[in-house]
Amino acid sequence: MNGDQSAATGALTVAAGATLGGAGKLGSAATVHGILAPGDAATPAILTTKTNLVLSASATLRLRVQADAHDGLSLVNPDANGATSRSLSLGGKLRLEVAGDAPPGARTLVNLGANVLRSGDFASAELIVGPDALALQSSSGGVWSGELAGRTYVFDSTTGVFSIVTATAPVAIEAWRQTHFGATAATGDAADTADPDHDGLPNLLEYATGGDPLAANPSPLIPALDSGRLALRFPVRSDPNLLYAVEASDDLAVWAAIFNADGATLATGGVTTRTVVDTVALSAHPRRFLRLVVTIAP
């Protein structure tokens, strides 16, 4: 149905097995038992109706989302004074066909104008992305959602807004917290400064040196001597967000960094051991201390 058919009178019924599509304006009250599919076979478009629309229990509303265009259903009320209202009654099935290159973001697929009332909801919703199909799940308030290939797809039938959200992969330490504490947030026993196993090693140091935060471990720091200089051997994790610093002091009061590097520079995968040698000889500094300081890059 194309062109402006606003002047058409009489009720329109789309029978089961039939399809109503196009990019025109519909003036007749319509009841759909078949398929309502805005646009044509090749091009998404907006189909507009100026009167009541009913999607029955056997109906399917098919909407497509492509990289640079999308189908839409627009309901407008020609009564500018609002003396009479128009309505959209939802039912049946929602079928969302989304191109794999459709960008993240929100777009309005079903637009209700002023004094257009919505009632009901779909009985089911299906998402098609390329060869993959996913049954969307409904939550309270008419929100249908699902996850597929690292993306979250959400359709809100109350607003008609469809959103694509690309999942953000958790940083490595968040995944580590999830494994050991069942949550990604650095709070409670999972806080970076917490020591739930009471071995004197805070969680951040446990993570940075490959320790288990829930099992008491001996210190991963091993002092050593190297050609008359104090050295410190310690495990490092290949994480670019970890910053390792070895600091030296003669009096345990004033410390100066003698070594700085991030985890990705120090290790090429997993956890490996590194040794840092002091910059001065013990013969010149007989009272000498080394310590490891680990922080997370801002």
N, C-alpha and C positions, 0 to 999 in steps of 0.2 A: 504494500500500500504506500504509494508515493504521492506527492503533491498535497495541496490543502483541501482536505475533505471535511472541514469544520462544519459546512452547511448540511452535511448528510444527516438525515433523520432516521428514526427507527432503530431498533436494537440490532446489534451485531453479535452473532454467535460463531465462535471458531470451534468446529467439531473436533472430537477426538481423532487424532491421526492427521489433522490439517494444521497448517502453519500460517501465521500472520506475521509478516515482516515488512521491511521497507523503512523509509525515512520521512514519511508524511505526517500529516496532522489529522487525527481521527475525531469526528464530532459525535459519533454514535456511542451510546452506552454499549459496552462490550463485555461478553462473558467468554472466557477462554477455557475450553476443555482440552485443546490440543497444545500446540507449541506457539509461544509468543517469542519471536526472534527478530529484534530490531536489526536494520541494515539488510544487505543482500549477501549473496554467497561469498563475495570477495571482500566487501568493504564494511567495516563497522559504521554505525550511524545512530542517530537519536530518533526514536519514534515518540511522537507526542499525542496525547489524548486530552481532550477538553471536557470529558465527562467521566462517568463512573466506569471503573474497570474491575472486573472480578476474575481472579485466577482460581479455578475450581480445584478440587482435590486431584483431578487427573491431569491438570495443566503442567506445563514446563515453561519456565522463563529462562531463555538462553541468552547470556550476555558474554561478549568477547572483549578481551583486553589485549591489545597489541602494544608494540614498543612506542608508537606515536599516536595511537587512536584507540577508542573503545566504544562499544555499544552503549546505549543509554535509553532509559524509559523516563519520559517527562510527563508529569500530570499537572495541568494548569487549570485554574478556575477562571473562566471568562467574566464572571460576575465580579467586577472590580470593587463593588460595595460590600461584598461578602454576605449578601442576604441569603444566598444559597450556597451550600458546600458541595464539594465533589469528594469521591472516596475511592480508595484503592483497597481491595480485599485480597489479601495474600493467601495462597494455598498451593498445594501440589509440590513441585520440585524446582529448585534453583540449580541451573547448570552454568558454571563459570568456566569458560574456555580461555586460558591465559597463555600467551606466547612466552617461550622460554626467555626471550630478551626483553620482556616487559620490565621497565625499571622499578625499583622500590618507590613507594610513595602512596598517597591516597588519591582516589578519584571517585566522583559521585556517579554511580551507575543508575540509580533510581532517584529522580529529583521530584519532590512534592512541592508544588507551589503553595501560595497562601490559600488558606481555607480548603485544603485538600487533606482529608483524614485517612489515615491508614488503620486497617484492622487485620487481625489474624497474623499468621506467619507461615513460612514454608514448612512442609512436613519433612523435607530432606533437602540436602544441598550437596552437590558434587563439584569437585574441582578437577579440571583437565589441564595438564601442563605437558604439551607434547604427547608422548606415548603413555605418560603416567596419569593415573586417576586416583583421586583421594576423596573419600566421603568426609565432608566437613562435619564437625561436632557442634551441637547447639548448646549454648549456655543461657543463663537467665537474661532476659532483656532483648532477645532476638539477635544475638551475636553468634555467627557461625565462623568457625576457625579450624585451621589445621596446619601442620608443618610438612614440608616436602622439600627435600634436597637443600637443606640449610636455609629455607625461607619460611616465614610464617604468613599465611593468607587469612585475612579477616574480612567478613562481610557483615555489616550491621544493617539488618532489615528495617530498623526504626529510622535510620538516617539515609539509607541507600548508599552509604560510603563503603567502598572496597579498598583495602589497604594491603600492600605487599611490604613486608619488613624482612630485610636480610639479617639473619642471625649473626651476632658478633661472637666470634670464637673467644672463649675465655682465655685470658693470659695463663701462662703455664702454672703460676702459683695458685690461681683460682682453681684450676683443674686438680692440682695437688690437694688443696683444701677439701674439694668435693670428695676426693677419694678417701681421705682420712677422717673428715669431720662431717661429711654429708651436706656441706654448704660451701658456697664460694666466698662469702663475706668474711672479712678479717675481724670477727667479733667473738666474744666469749672465749671458749677454749681454742678457737681457730684464730684468735688475734695473733699478729706477728710477734708480740712481746710475751704471749702466754707460754707457759711451760707445763702442759697438762700431765706429762709423765714425771715431772719433778727431778729431772736429771741435770738441771742447771743450764740446759740449752734451750733458748727460746725458739719458737716455731720458725722464725725467719732463718735462724742459723741451721736448724734441722733441715729445712728445705734446701738451703744453699749448699749444704755439705752432704746431701743425700741420706739424711737420717730419718728415723721413724719417730714422729712426734708423740706417739702413744706407747712407746716402749723405751725404757731407760737405756741410754747408750753411753759408753765412755766418750770422753772428749775426742772429737775428730782432729784436733790440732796436735801435731807432733813436733816438738822442738828438736833441733839437730844442730850439729856443728859442720861447717863447710869451710875448710882452709882457714881456720882461725876466726871465722865469723859465725855469729848466731844465725840460724836459719829456721824457717817455719814451714812445715809441710802440712797441707790441708786439702780436702776434696773440694772440687768446684763443679757447679752444674752449668751446662750449656744453655743459659737463659740470658738474652741480651738485656733484660730488665734488672738483672742483678749486678750490683757494683761491689767489687771486692777491693778492699784497701788493707794493706799491712802497714801498721804504724809502729814506730820505735820510740823508746824513751830510756833516759838514764836514771830517772827518779820516780817513775809511775805518776808523775804530776803533769809534766809537759810531754805531749806526744806529737810526733811529726810523721807524715806519711812517707814511706820509702817505696811504695808500690801501689799502683791503681790500675784496674782493668775490669772490663765487664765479662760476664759469664760466657758470652758467645766468642769472645777473643781467647779465653783461656781453655775452653773445651769445645770439641767438635761434635758432641752428641752424648747425651746422658751425663754421667758423673765421672770425672777423672781426677787424678791427684796432681797438684802443682807444688813446687817448692820455691820459696822466696828467700834469698840470702840478704842479710843486712849489708848496708853500704859502708860500714866501718868495722874495723877489727876489734876483737875483744881485748887485745893488748892495749889499745888506746882507750877503750871504754869497758873496763872490767865489770862494771855494774850496768847491765844491758837487758832490756825487756822488749819483746815483740808481741803484738796482738793483732788479731784479725777483726776487721770491722766490715759488716755486710749491710748494705742499704739497697732500697729499691729505687730505680731511676724515676724521677718525677715525670 
